Amino acid sequence: TPTFGNPNVDMQRSIQYELGLQQQLASNLKMEITGYYKDVRDYIYFQTVFTNTGRQYSVLTNLAYSNVRGLSFRLERRRAQNDMFYATLDYTFQTAEGNRTQPSDEIFFSEAAGKQSETYLVPKSFARTHVLNLSFGLSEPDDWTLGLIYNLQSGTPYTPAYPPDIVPITFTPNSDNQLVQNNLDFKFEKFFRTGDFRWSV
């Protein structure tokens, strides 16, 4: 029976590169651009082994591979003195790929045939191609504030499936994406002072 105390399981190797630029466009306006790439080898995953005697077991192994690459952009306008307006814009484009991991019975090694299943890259389950964040605000100190935060992001990958007794089709892992998600938060606060008490609504 195999054990999971194999010292090779911890030998994951990764290389990460990052290059960025920060630039002041005005006294209260700043721009940032960052590109990045991460390469991970000997990534851990489960592999099914079929022995010569017909036994079958799963073992953790360092055979998988993944990479993440992307580009992020940020524009920030700070509230200047005697100015009510401030805002930030963040956008990230990213791709993340790795060896397929589902269904796990496809990832195998057969001692009898001396064959190992061929692996290929598929989108990782956490990958979001596009992420956009926008924050906007107006403020009159000690009087009132108004804030808005908007988030828009691509759906994560998933593997489509039909009941096998209805449609016997096997899809490529993570070959489709969830729906686009978006969210809007709005806040308005008004400050009041009554005697020595300061309160807000």
N, C-alpha and C positions, 0 to 999 in steps of 0.2 A: 504494500500500500504506500503510495507516495506521500510525503509530508510537505507542508508548506514552509518548512524551515530552510529551504534551499537558499544559500547565500547569493546565488546569481540573481534572485528576484529583486534585490536592492540596487542593482547596477544600472540604473537608469541614467542616461546621459543627455544633457540638453545644452544647446547653444542659443544665445539670445543676442540680437542686434537691435539697436535703437538709435535713431538719428532725429534730432529735433531742431526747431528754430523758434525763438521768441523775438518779437519785434514790437516796439512801441510805435504806434501810428499817430498818437496825439497825447496830450498830457494825461488824459484819463481813458485812453483806448489802447488795448493790447491785443496782439494776435499770436497764437501758438500753432505750430504744425509739427506733428510727430509721426514718423514712420517706424514700424517695428516688425521684427520677424523672429520667431522662436521655432527651433528645430529640436524635436525630442526623439531620441533613439532608444531602443531596448525598453520601450514602454511595456508595462505589465498588463497581461490579460490572460483569460482562461483558454486552455487548449485541451480538446478531447483526444485521448490516446487510445488506439485500438491495438491490443497486444496480439502476439502470435497465437496465444491460447484462446483468443476470443473474448478476453476480458476488456472492459472499458472503464476508464477513469478520467477525471479532469485534473489538471495541474496548472499552477501559476507559472508563467514563463515570460521571459524578456524577448519577445519576438515582435511586438507591435511597434508602430511608428506613428507620429503625429506632427503636425506643424500648424502654427498660427501666424498669420501676417495681416497687417492692417495699416490704416492711415487715420489719424485723428486731427481734427481742426477745432480750435477754440477762439472765439472772439469775445472779449470782455470790455464792457464800458462801465467804469466805476462812477458813482455819483460824486460830482465835483461840488465844490463849495458854491452855495447859492444856486444849486441845480437840483431838480427833483427826480430826474430820470436815471435809471441804471438798468443794465441788461447783460446777459451772457448767452452765447450760442455755442453749443457743443455738438459736433457731428463725428461719428466714427464709422468707417467702412472696414469690415473685418471678415476674413475667411478662416475657418478652422477645419482641418481634415485629419483623418486618421484611419488605421485599419478598421475594417468592419468588425463589429463585435456581436451583432445579432443577425440571424439566429446562431447561437453558440455551437450548435451541432455541425455547422458547416466548417468550423475551424478545427481541423483534426490532423492527426498524424497516424498513419497505419504502419505498424511494424511488419505485418505480413506482406503488404504490397510495397513497402518502402516509399510511400507517397505522402506528401503533405499538401493540404489544401492551399490553393493560390490565394493570396490576399491582394486587396486593392483598396484605394483610398475612397472614403465616403465622408460627407460632412459630419462633424462631431455634433452630438445631441445638444450641446450648449451654444452652438454657433448662431450668432445673429448678424446678418450681413450689414444691416443699416441700423444705427441708433442715433436719434436726434433728441437733444434736450434744449429747451428754450426757457429762459427765465426773464421776467420783465417786471419792473417795479417803479412806482412813483411814491415819493415820501416827502412829507412836510414835518420835520422834526418837532416832537412834542405836540403834534396836532393830529395827523393821520398818516396811514401807510396803505398802499394798495399793491398787492403782489400777485403774479400769475406764473405758474410753472406748467410747461407742456412737454410731454414725452411721447415720442413716436418711435417704434422699433419693429423690425422684421420678426416674424414668427420663427421659432426654433424648428429644426428639421425633425421629421418623424417618419416611421416606416408604415405606409398604408397596409391595410390588411382586410380581407374578406373572410367570413366563415368558410373553412375548407370544404364543408359539405355543400356550399352554394356555388362558390367560384374558386376552383383549385388553382389559384395563381399566387406565385411567390414574387414579391416586389424586392427591388434592390434596397438595402438598408438606408434609411434616412434620405429617401429619394423625393420626398415632398416636404413642404413647409407649412407650419401652422399659419393662421391668419395674422395679418398685421395688427399690432396692438398700439393703442394710444390712450393717453390719460391727461386730464386737465385739472389742475388744482388752482383755486382762486381764493384769495383772502383779502378782506378789507378790515382795517382796525382803526377805530376812532378813540382818541385819548381825551380824558376829562380830568379836571382837578376840582376837588371839593374840600376847601379848607386845607388841611395838611395831607389829605388823601389824594392819590393819583390812581385813576382806574380807567379801564378801556372796555369797549364793546367791539 
